[in-house]
Amino acid sequence: MHSKDFHSDWTEWILIEKENRFRKEWRSFVFHKEKKKFVRVLGEGKYKQEGPWILFETESVRKYECNEEEVSHPSRWKQRSYLPCPSETSVSISVNIPHKLLYHFDSEERSIAPLQYESGYLESGFGIGWESGKPYEEGILFKKAKSKYVKKEFQPHVYYYGRLD
C-alpha cells in the first residue's frame, strides 16, 4: 500500500446490446518501477434473462497489452471510446469458452451483481453464491451476501446502470 514503485488501477463495464448480445470490457493500468503497462480484455457473447437472473455466456475473449510509449494519450485510458492500445495486438488469455456467469438484476438499484466474483475473466472462489442458501432463492442469506459484496469498499461486486449517450 502506498508504494512509490507500484500502482495498479482498473475499470470494468458491461454493455448490453441489441438481440440479447453484450460486450464486457476490463481495462488495467499498472505502473511498476517507471514502466507503465496497459491491458484491455474484451469479451463478447449473448445473455438470457429469467426474472431477476441473467446468464452471460461469453463466446470470445481477446486480450490486448501495450506500454505507455505506444499510447498517444495515456491519461484517457479509462474512457470507453478510447483504445489505449492502438496497435490492438492480441495476446493469449486462458478462458474456457463458452464462459458462463450468472448475475442477479436489482430493478430498484438498477444494478447487476455476479454470483461469483470475477474480474477481467479471472474467477475467484468466493462471491454471493458461496454465501447464499438454495440456488435461485432470494432468501435472507442471499440478501445478506449480496449486500456485503455490493457495498464493499475495495473491489465492489456490482455493475450499476449508466447511459453512454
Secondary structure, 3 states (H helix, E strand, C coil): CCCCCEEEEEEEEEEEECCCEEEEEEEEEEEECCEEEEEEEEEEEEEEEECCEEEEEEEEEEEEEEEHHHCCCHHHCCCCCCCCCCCCCEECCCCCCCEEEEEEEECCCCEEEECCCEECCEECCCCHHHCCCCCCCCCHHHHHHHHHHHCCCCCCCCEECCCCC
